Amino acid sequence: MVRDDSYGDERWIEITPPDHKVVLVLSPREADEPRREVRDQLPHSDVFFACKDIQQTYTELTERGVRFPTAPEKMHFGWWAMFTDCDGTRYALAQW
């Protein structure tokens, strides 16, 4: 486990293998609990993409036609941006 933090009623749990090339964010919920609605500021996917230089990655992906609802922004945990696929599914891009 890399992180287990609480933010109000929400809990943020991250796990990663030793090489840190993949980070999985877990959303704990009861078996019969429906998935909660996702706010516009959050990704739909629990798969996050990390990069070493978010500004450079943002520029490269934008030039290739990837759509970002907003430019990367500095958060308390690092840099954060979201991009969308052709179906409008939001994915997270982060620089930790």
DRENTORKOL-3810 file (N, C-alpha, C; in nm, 4 decimals):
REM DRENTORKOL-3810
@n.u->0.0840; n.v->-0.1163; n.w->0.0000; ca.u->0.0000; ca.v->0.0000; ca.w->0.0000; c.u->0.0893; c.v->0.1237; c.w->0.0000
@n.u->0.0517; n.v->0.2211; n.w->-0.0805; ca.u->0.1268; ca.v->0.3452; ca.w->-0.0904; c.u->0.0601; c.v->0.4550; c.w->-0.0084
@n.u->-0.0725; n.v->0.4615; n.w->-0.0160; ca.u->-0.1447; ca.v->0.5699; ca.w->0.0504; c.u->-0.2804; c.v->0.5186; c.w->0.0974
@n.u->-0.3217; n.v->0.5640; n.w->0.2135; ca.u->-0.4547; ca.v->0.5367; ca.w->0.2666; c.u->-0.4955; c.v->0.6611; c.w->0.3438
@n.u->-0.5653; n.v->0.7516; n.w->0.2755; ca.u->-0.6039; ca.v->0.8798; ca.w->0.3341; c.u->-0.7549; c.v->0.8954; c.w->0.3316
@n.u->-0.8060; n.v->0.9728; n.w->0.4242; ca.u->-0.9487; ca.v->1.0063; ca.w->0.4274; c.u->-0.9636; c.v->1.1550; c.w->0.4009
@n.u->-1.0624; n.v->1.1888; n.w->0.3201; ca.u->-1.0973; ca.v->1.3268; ca.w->0.2886; c.u->-1.2463; c.v->1.3408; c.w->0.3114
@n.u->-1.2839; n.v->1.3822; n.w->0.4310; ca.u->-1.4262; ca.v->1.3877; ca.w->0.4645; c.u->-1.4829; c.v->1.2477; c.w->0.4665
@n.u->-1.5876; n.v->1.2248; n.w->0.3886; ca.u->-1.6516; ca.v->1.0936; ca.w->0.3812; c.u->-1.5851; c.v->1.0016; c.w->0.2798
@n.u->-1.4870; n.v->1.0514; n.w->0.2073; ca.u->-1.4223; ca.v->0.9714; ca.w->0.1038; c.u->-1.2900; c.v->0.9150; c.w->0.1542
@n.u->-1.2537; n.v->0.8007; n.w->0.1001; ca.u->-1.1273; ca.v->0.7370; ca.w->0.1358; c.u->-1.0467; c.v->0.7134; c.w->0.0090
@n.u->-0.9176; n.v->0.7436; n.w->0.0124; ca.u->-0.8284; ca.v->0.7308; ca.w->-0.1019; c.u->-0.7238; c.v->0.6254; c.w->-0.0680
@n.u->-0.7266; n.v->0.5126; n.w->-0.1409; ca.u->-0.6319; ca.v->0.4040; ca.w->-0.1168; c.u->-0.5550; c.v->0.3788; c.w->-0.2458
@n.u->-0.4222; n.v->0.3817; n.w->-0.2379; ca.u->-0.3373; ca.v->0.3527; ca.w->-0.3538; c.u->-0.2501; c.v->0.2320; c.w->-0.3222
@n.u->-0.2356; n.v->0.1451; n.w->-0.4217; ca.u->-0.1405; ca.v->0.0346; ca.w->-0.4126; c.u->-0.0566; c.v->0.0358; c.w->-0.5398
@n.u->0.0655; n.v->-0.0155; n.w->-0.5291; ca.u->0.1556; ca.v->-0.0165; ca.w->-0.6432; c.u->0.2570; c.v->-0.1295; c.w->-0.6264
@n.u->0.3029; n.v->-0.1875; n.w->-0.7370; ca.u->0.4092; ca.v->-0.2873; ca.w->-0.7254; c.u->0.5416; c.v->-0.2182; c.w->-0.6931
@n.u->0.6453; n.v->-0.2943; n.w->-0.6594; ca.u->0.7745; ca.v->-0.2347; ca.w->-0.6214; c.u->0.8350; c.v->-0.1400; c.w->-0.7257
@n.u->0.8113; n.v->-0.1638; n.w->-0.8548; ca.u->0.8711; ca.v->-0.0749; ca.w->-0.9557; c.u->0.7939; c.v->0.0563; c.w->-0.9728
@n.u->0.6787; n.v->0.0700; n.w->-0.9106; ca.u->0.5958; ca.v->0.1912; ca.w->-0.9126; c.u->0.5522; c.v->0.2325; c.w->-1.0528
@n.u->0.5500; n.v->0.1396; n.w->-1.1462; ca.u->0.5089; ca.v->0.1746; ca.w->-1.2827; c.u->0.3579; c.v->0.1780; c.w->-1.2988
@n.u->0.2868; n.v->0.1204; n.w->-1.2038; ca.u->0.1406; ca.v->0.1200; ca.w->-1.2058; c.u->0.0917; c.v->0.1587; c.w->-1.0672
@n.u->-0.0078; n.v->0.2458; n.w->-1.0623; ca.u->-0.0726; ca.v->0.2806; ca.w->-0.9360; c.u->-0.2205; c.v->0.2480; c.w->-0.9510
@n.u->-0.2730; n.v->0.1678; n.w->-0.8608; ca.u->-0.4156; ca.v->0.1374; ca.w->-0.8597; c.u->-0.4798; c.v->0.2114; c.w->-0.7436
@n.u->-0.5904; n.v->0.2785; n.w->-0.7713; ca.u->-0.6659; ca.v->0.3474; ca.w->-0.6683; c.u->-0.7898; c.v->0.2626; c.w->-0.6408
@n.u->-0.8065; n.v->0.2242; n.w->-0.5166; ca.u->-0.9170; ca.v->0.1381; ca.w->-0.4777; c.u->-1.0299; c.v->0.2209; c.w->-0.4183
@n.u->-1.1520; n.v->0.1844; n.w->-0.4522; ca.u->-1.2694; ca.v->0.2509; ca.w->-0.3978; c.u->-1.3457; c.v->0.1511; c.w->-0.3126
@n.u->-1.3254; n.v->0.1544; n.w->-0.1805; ca.u->-1.3954; ca.v->0.0580; ca.w->-0.0960; c.u->-1.5452; c.v->0.0852; c.w->-0.0921
@n.u->-1.6254; n.v->-0.0217; n.w->-0.1032; ca.u->-1.7700; ca.v->-0.0110; ca.w->-0.0894; c.u->-1.8251; c.v->-0.1485; c.w->-0.0587
@n.u->-1.9425; n.v->-0.1514; n.w->-0.0020; ca.u->-2.0087; ca.v->-0.2766; ca.w->0.0303; c.u->-2.0474; c.v->-0.3485; c.w->-0.0987
@n.u->-2.0607; n.v->-0.4801; n.w->-0.0919; ca.u->-2.0913; ca.v->-0.5606; ca.w->-0.2115; c.u->-2.2217; c.v->-0.5180; c.w->-0.2776
@n.u->-2.3222; n.v->-0.4812; n.w->-0.1996; ca.u->-2.4521; ca.v->-0.4441; ca.w->-0.2575; c.u->-2.4672; c.v->-0.2931; c.w->-0.2794
@n.u->-2.3641; n.v->-0.2177; n.w->-0.2509; ca.u->-2.3688; ca.v->-0.0729; ca.w->-0.2668; c.u->-2.3444; c.v->-0.0351; c.w->-0.4133
@n.u->-2.4356; n.v->0.0421; n.w->-0.4735; ca.u->-2.4134; ca.v->0.0824; ca.w->-0.6136; c.u->-2.2972; c.v->0.1810; c.w->-0.6226
@n.u->-2.2339; n.v->0.1819; n.w->-0.7376; ca.u->-2.1237; ca.v->0.2769; ca.w->-0.7595; c.u->-2.1801; c.v->0.4178; c.w->-0.7499
@n.u->-2.1112; n.v->0.5039; n.w->-0.6761; ca.u->-2.1590; ca.v->0.6414; ca.w->-0.6597; c.u->-2.1397; c.v->0.7201; c.w->-0.7889
@n.u->-2.2194; n.v->0.8218; n.w->-0.8054; ca.u->-2.2073; ca.v->0.9100; ca.w->-0.9212; c.u->-2.0734; c.v->0.9824; c.w->-0.9144
@n.u->-2.0143; n.v->1.0071; n.w->-1.0287; ca.u->-1.8835; ca.v->1.0723; ca.w->-1.0348; c.u->-1.9023; c.v->1.2188; c.w->-1.0723
@n.u->-1.8444; n.v->1.3061; n.w->-0.9916; ca.u->-1.8490; ca.v->1.4504; ca.w->-1.0213; c.u->-1.7645; c.v->1.4794; c.w->-1.1453
@n.u->-1.7919; n.v->1.5895; n.w->-1.2087; ca.u->-1.7192; ca.v->1.6285; ca.w->-1.3300; c.u->-1.5689; c.v->1.6422; c.w->-1.3060
@n.u->-1.5273; n.v->1.6692; n.w->-1.1838; ca.u->-1.3863; ca.v->1.6896; ca.w->-1.1532; c.u->-1.3112; c.v->1.5584; c.w->-1.1320
@n.u->-1.3801; n.v->1.4456; n.w->-1.1387; ca.u->-1.3182; ca.v->1.3156; ca.w->-1.1125; c.u->-1.3204; c.v->1.2274; c.w->-1.2367
@n.u->-1.2245; n.v->1.1363; n.w->-1.2465; ca.u->-1.2236; ca.v->1.0430; ca.w->-1.3599; c.u->-1.3290; c.v->0.9348; c.w->-1.3423
@n.u->-1.3731; n.v->0.8795; n.w->-1.4535; ca.u->-1.4626; ca.v->0.7638; ca.w->-1.4492; c.u->-1.3846; c.v->0.6365; c.w->-1.4194
@n.u->-1.2646; n.v->0.6287; n.w->-1.4708; ca.u->-1.1820; ca.v->0.5093; ca.w->-1.4599; c.u->-1.0986; c.v->0.5105; c.w->-1.3327
@n.u->-1.0832; n.v->0.3933; n.w->-1.2722; ca.u->-0.9939; ca.v->0.3791; ca.w->-1.1568; c.u->-0.8495; c.v->0.3557; c.w->-1.2005
@n.u->-0.8245; n.v->0.3526; n.w->-1.3303; ca.u->-0.6886; ca.v->0.3386; ca.w->-1.3822; c.u->-0.6324; c.v->0.4786; c.w->-1.4023
@n.u->-0.5231; n.v->0.5081; n.w->-1.3315; ca.u->-0.4586; ca.v->0.6389; ca.w->-1.3411; c.u->-0.3292; c.v->0.6233; c.w->-1.4198
@n.u->-0.2959; n.v->0.7257; n.w->-1.4958; ca.u->-0.1710; ca.v->0.7283; ca.w->-1.5711; c.u->-0.0789; c.v->0.8303; c.w->-1.5056
@n.u->0.0453; n.v->0.7902; n.w->-1.4800; ca.u->0.1426; ca.v->0.8797; ca.w->-1.4183; c.u->0.2535; c.v->0.9096; c.w->-1.5186
@n.u->0.3117; n.v->1.0273; n.w->-1.5063; ca.u->0.4211; ca.v->1.0673; ca.w->-1.5939; c.u->0.5225; c.v->1.1469; c.w->-1.5138
@n.u->0.6407; n.v->1.1632; n.w->-1.5704; ca.u->0.7472; ca.v->1.2375; ca.w->-1.5013; c.u->0.7331; c.v->1.3876; c.w->-1.5197
@n.u->0.6804; n.v->1.4313; n.w->-1.6344; ca.u->0.6657; ca.v->1.5745; ca.w->-1.6635; c.u->0.5264; c.v->1.5963; c.w->-1.7224
@n.u->0.4322; n.v->1.6362; n.w->-1.6393; ca.u->0.2933; ca.v->1.6458; ca.w->-1.6839; c.u->0.2731; c.v->1.7546; c.w->-1.7892
@n.u->0.3472; n.v->1.8646; n.w->-1.7804; ca.u->0.3320; ca.v->1.9704; ca.w->-1.8812; c.u->0.3753; c.v->1.9208; c.w->-2.0193
@n.u->0.4876; n.v->1.8503; n.w->-2.0246; ca.u->0.5361; ca.v->1.7962; ca.w->-2.1517; c.u->0.4396; c.v->1.6903; c.w->-2.2048
@n.u->0.3942; n.v->1.6015; n.w->-2.1184; ca.u->0.3003; ca.v->1.4960; ca.w->-2.1598; c.u->0.1699; c.v->1.5561; c.w->-2.2077
@n.u->0.1198; n.v->1.6557; n.w->-2.1370; ca.u->-0.0032; ca.v->1.7262; ca.w->-2.1755; c.u->0.0122; c.v->1.7877; c.w->-2.3151
@n.u->0.1242; n.v->1.8540; n.w->-2.3387; ca.u->0.1493; ca.v->1.9160; ca.w->-2.4692; c.u->0.1553; c.v->1.8103; c.w->-2.5795
@n.u->0.2305; n.v->1.7037; n.w->-2.5566; ca.u->0.2441; ca.v->1.5979; ca.w->-2.6571; c.u->0.1092; c.v->1.5328; c.w->-2.6880
@n.u->0.0332; n.v->1.4992; n.w->-2.5853; ca.u->-0.0955; ca.v->1.4335; ca.w->-2.6079; c.u->-0.1956; c.v->1.5271; c.w->-2.6744
@n.u->-0.1954; n.v->1.6534; n.w->-2.6347; ca.u->-0.2855; ca.v->1.7509; ca.w->-2.6975; c.u->-0.2537; c.v->1.7653; c.w->-2.8456
@n.u->-0.1245; n.v->1.7700; n.w->-2.8801; ca.u->-0.0841; ca.v->1.7800; ca.w->-3.0208; c.u->-0.1264; c.v->1.6576; c.w->-3.1006
@n.u->-0.1429; n.v->1.5436; n.w->-3.0335; ca.u->-0.1861; ca.v->1.4200; ca.w->-3.0999; c.u->-0.3375; c.v->1.4062; c.w->-3.1043
@n.u->-0.4096; n.v->1.5059; n.w->-3.0517; ca.u->-0.5548; ca.v->1.5056; ca.w->-3.0595; c.u->-0.6272; c.v->1.4564; c.w->-2.9348
@n.u->-0.5531; n.v->1.4298; n.w->-2.8282; ca.u->-0.6184; ca.v->1.3879; ca.w->-2.7036; c.u->-0.6868; c.v->1.5096; c.w->-2.6427
@n.u->-0.8097; n.v->1.4900; n.w->-2.5961; ca.u->-0.8877; ca.v->1.6000; ca.w->-2.5395; c.u->-0.8730; c.v->1.6047; c.w->-2.3873
@n.u->-0.8375; n.v->1.7221; n.w->-2.3358; ca.u->-0.8287; ca.v->1.7481; ca.w->-2.1929; c.u->-0.9352; c.v->1.8515; c.w->-2.1578
@n.u->-1.0269; n.v->1.8204; n.w->-2.0646; ca.u->-1.1268; ca.v->1.9201; ca.w->-2.0246; c.u->-1.0631; c.v->2.0470; c.w->-1.9673
@n.u->-0.9500; n.v->2.0321; n.w->-1.8957; ca.u->-0.8772; ca.v->2.1464; ca.w->-1.8402; c.u->-0.7277; c.v->2.1160; c.w->-1.8456
@n.u->-0.6496; n.v->2.2196; n.w->-1.8367; ca.u->-0.5038; ca.v->2.2036; ca.w->-1.8329; c.u->-0.4629; c.v->2.1439; c.w->-1.6983
@n.u->-0.3419; n.v->2.0861; n.w->-1.6886; ca.u->-0.2944; ca.v->2.0327; ca.w->-1.5612; c.u->-0.2942; c.v->2.1407; c.w->-1.4527
@n.u->-0.3240; n.v->2.0980; n.w->-1.3301; ca.u->-0.3199; ca.v->2.1922; ca.w->-1.2193; c.u->-0.2515; c.v->2.1301; c.w->-1.0987
@n.u->-0.1911; n.v->2.2152; n.w->-1.0188; ca.u->-0.1204; ca.v->2.1725; ca.w->-0.8980; c.u->-0.2230; c.v->2.1468; c.w->-0.7879
@n.u->-0.2162; n.v->2.0269; n.w->-0.7289; ca.u->-0.3043; ca.v->1.9892; ca.w->-0.6190; c.u->-0.2175; c.v->1.9623; c.w->-0.4960
@n.u->-0.2795; n.v->1.9333; n.w->-0.3827; ca.u->-0.2023; ca.v->1.9082; ca.w->-0.2605; c.u->-0.1203; c.v->1.7794; c.w->-0.2694
@n.u->-0.1535; n.v->1.6891; n.w->-0.3600; ca.u->-0.0834; ca.v->1.5606; ca.w->-0.3731; c.u->0.0093; c.v->1.5552; c.w->-0.4936
@n.u->0.0138; n.v->1.6600; n.w->-0.5736; ca.u->0.0956; ca.v->1.6626; ca.w->-0.6936; c.u->0.0203; c.v->1.7298; c.w->-0.8075
@n.u->0.0657; n.v->1.7087; n.w->-0.9303; ca.u->-0.0009; ca.v->1.7655; ca.w->-1.0484; c.u->-0.1070; c.v->1.6699; c.w->-1.0985
@n.u->-0.2149; n.v->1.7243; n.w->-1.1563; ca.u->-0.3318; ca.v->1.6466; ca.w->-1.1935; c.u->-0.3953; c.v->1.7022; c.w->-1.3199
@n.u->-0.4369; n.v->1.6141; n.w->-1.4074; ca.u->-0.5152; ca.v->1.6516; ca.w->-1.5251; c.u->-0.6038; c.v->1.5328; c.w->-1.5603
@n.u->-0.7053; n.v->1.5590; n.w->-1.6387; ca.u->-0.7890; ca.v->1.4504; ca.w->-1.6888; c.u->-0.7993; c.v->1.4632; c.w->-1.8400
@n.u->-0.8062; n.v->1.3475; n.w->-1.9045; ca.u->-0.8281; ca.v->1.3469; ca.w->-2.0484; c.u->-0.9447; c.v->1.2537; c.w->-2.0770
@n.u->-1.0028; n.v->1.2689; n.w->-2.1954; ca.u->-1.1191; ca.v->1.1883; ca.w->-2.2318; c.u->-1.0918; c.v->1.1043; c.w->-2.3547
@n.u->-1.1601; n.v->0.9910; n.w->-2.3619; ca.u->-1.1519; ca.v->0.9102; ca.w->-2.4833; c.u->-1.2667; c.v->0.9502; c.w->-2.5751
@n.u->-1.2817; n.v->0.8808; n.w->-2.6864; ca.u->-1.3835; ca.v->0.9177; ca.w->-2.7856; c.u->-1.5262; c.v->0.9002; c.w->-2.7333
@n.u->-1.5444; n.v->0.8228; n.w->-2.6254; ca.u->-1.6765; ca.v->0.8043; ca.w->-2.5659; c.u->-1.7029; c.v->0.8995; c.w->-2.4499
@n.u->-1.6064; n.v->0.9864; n.w->-2.4193; ca.u->-1.6224; ca.v->1.0813; ca.w->-2.3104; c.u->-1.5821; c.v->1.0280; c.w->-2.1739
@n.u->-1.5241; n.v->0.9080; n.w->-2.1699; ca.u->-1.4761; ca.v->0.8523; ca.w->-2.0434; c.u->-1.3536; c.v->0.9301; c.w->-1.9987
@n.u->-1.3542; n.v->0.9752; n.w->-1.8738; ca.u->-1.2430; ca.v->1.0545; ca.w->-1.8208; c.u->-1.1400; c.v->0.9633; c.w->-1.7528
@n.u->-1.0130; n.v->0.9929; n.w->-1.7787; ca.u->-0.8999; ca.v->0.9228; ca.w->-1.7188; c.u->-0.8099; c.v->1.0253; c.w->-1.6517
@n.u->-0.7424; n.v->0.9848; n.w->-1.5459; ca.u->-0.6530; ca.v->1.0752; ca.w->-1.4735; c.u->-0.5110; c.v->1.0642; c.w->-1.5269
@n.u->-0.4446; n.v->1.1778; n.w->-1.5340; ca.u->-0.3026; ca.v->1.1854; ca.w->-1.5642; c.u->-0.2405; c.v->1.2618; c.w->-1.4494
@n.u->-0.1363; n.v->1.2061; n.w->-1.3879; ca.u->-0.0791; ca.v->1.2684; ca.w->-1.2691; c.u->0.0725; c.v->1.2709; c.w->-1.2742
@n.u->0.1261; n.v->1.3665; n.w->-1.2034; ca.u->0.2706; ca.v->1.3730; ca.w->-1.1776; c.u->0.2822; c.v->1.3814; c.w->-1.0263
@n.u->0.3272; n.v->1.2716; n.w->-0.9653; ca.u->0.3311; ca.v->1.2636; ca.w->-0.8189; c.u->0.4496; c.v->1.3323; c.w->-0.7683
END
